[in-house]
Amino acid sequence: MRVEFPEFRLGTVLATSFTGTLSERQGDEVERIPTPGRLADWLALSGLSVDSCTEAQLERARELRESIHAAATAAAIQEPLPPAAVQVINDYSVQGRAAAILTPDGKRRWQLSSTSSVEDALSVIAADAISIISGERDGKLALCASPTCQAAFFDTSQSRTRKWCEMNTCGNRQKKARFMANQRKNRSSAE
């Protein structure tokens, strides 16, 4: 029997997409990488294919994910970065052997070492987190307006006023809730 896993929520920013592997942080949490194989799947979809993944590597990945989330959340609300989270991100950033390469179509892609390891992939994710948290990239860190989500995301919209981590999930859910509340209100006032 095949086990069904929740779908991945892939964004365009590697580090914040990685923090999205745990969603609904303020409600009923949804773990999207519950197994080492599922982490390997997410990494492959993100252009960071690895040969294999162990339970210990999955735990290290989750440690990095939570540290990025803590630092990105602090940056989004303009609070001091948690020193422990900064240390974890820095430690992971320096441990890998990945290199940025230029593709024939002019895009940047990451090439992991010949023995593609999870540590190399985590190093790339940590480096991406550093680039967005430090303000090196054009955009703004923000938190999802959904009360059950509160995910950190990197807003690259022209106005930098995006409210939702993903319009297809959190945004639609909130719009539907408002619509249903208005329908109930209209029904009760018509009676």
N, C-alpha and C positions, 0 to 999 in steps of 0.2 A: 504494500500500500504506500503510495506517494504522500509525503507530508507536505502540506501547503504552508507557505510562508507569506507574510505580508509583502506587498509590492514595495520595491525601492522607490524612494522619492528623490530622483536625481535632478539636481539643479545645475547651474552653469559654473558655480564656484565650488571647487573641490572641498575645501575645508568645511564650509557650512553645509554642504551636501553630506559630508561625513557625519557631522553632528546630527543630521536628520535621520541617521540610522536608529536613533531612539527618538520617537515622536510622542506627542501628547504628554509631555513631561509634567504638566500640571493637572492631568486627568488620569485616565487609565493608560499607563505607558504602553507603547507598542515597540517591542524590540525587533528590529528588522535584520539584525545579524545575530541570531540566537545560536548559531553553530559555526565552527571554523570554516566549513564548506561555504556557508552563506557569506562570510566575510570575503572569502576568495572570489565568490561571484560578484560581490559589490566592487571589489578592487578591479576585476576584469572589465566590468561595465564602465569603470572610471578611467580606463586606459592604463591600469597598473597591474597587469596580470602577474600572478605569482604561481610558482610550481605547486605549492601545498601550504597548508596552514594548520597549526596545532592549537590545542585548547589554551596553552600558555600564551601564544601569539594573539589569540582572540582576546584574552584578558588584557594584554598590553595595549591592543587596539582600543579597547573600551576605556582604558585609563587615559589614553591620548584624546579620545573623543570627548570625554567629560572635562578634561582640562581645556580643550579648545572651546567647548561650550561655556565654561565658567569665565574664561578670559574674554571671549567675544561678547558675552552678556554684560560683563563689567564695562567693556569698551562702548557698547551700544548705549548704556545708560550713564556713561561718562563718570564711572567710579574707578578707583584704583584697581589695577589688575591684581588678582590673587597671586601672591608670590609662588605658592606651591604649583599652581597651574602654569605659570610662566616657566618654572624650572622644568616641568615635565615636557612642555612644548619644545624648549631649547634642547633638552637631552635627546628627544627623538629626532630633532632636526639634524643634529650633528652625527648621528649614528649610521646613516644610510650611505649607499654607494650608487645613487641614481644620478643621471646626467640629463640636462635639457638638450634636446636635439631639435633641429629645424627640419620640418617635413618638406617635400617637394612643392606642396601648395602653400608654403609660407607660414605654416602654423607651428607652434611649439608643442612638443610631445615629450613625455618623460621616458627615458630608457633605463630600466633597472639593470642591475649587474647580471652577468651571465647565469648566475645561480639565483634567479629572481626570488628574493625573500620578502616576507611580510615587513621586516624591519626597513628595507629599502623603500617600500611603498609608504610606510608610516612616516619616514623621513620626508618624503615629497609632500605628504598631507600637512605635516608640521611646518614645513617651509612656506606652504601656501597660507596657512593660518597666520604665520608671522607677517607675511606681506599684506594681509588685509587688516589685521589688528593694529599694525604699526602705521597704517595710513598710506602705505606706498602705492596702493592701487586706487584708481578713480572709482569712487563709490562710497557708500556709507553703511556701517553696520547698524542694524535695527532689530527689534524683536517683533515677532508675529503678534498681531492684535488679538488673535484668538485666545480667550482666557484659559483654554485647556492646553494650548500648544506652547506659546511663548518661545518658539524656536528663534535662535539668532540666524539672521540671513544678511546677505550682502546686497544692498540695493544699488543697482547701477542704472535705474531709470533716470531719465533726464531731470525730472523734478526732485528726485530723491525723497519721494513721499509715499512709496509703496507701504501698504499696511500688513500684507499677508506674506508668509513664507512661500506659499503657493496658492494662487488663485483657484486652481482646480480642486483643492482640498479645503483648506481653512477658509479662504475667501468665500467659496460657494456655500460652505456650511453656515457661515455667519449670515450671508444674504438670505439663505433659506430660513434660518431661525427668525430673522426680522420679518420676512414675508409671512410666515406662519403666525407670528405674534400679531401682526396687523390684521390678518384674516380673522383671528379669534376676537380681536378688539372690534372689528367691523360687524361681526356676527352678533356680539353681545350688545352693541349699541343699536342694532336694527331690531332687536327683540323688544 
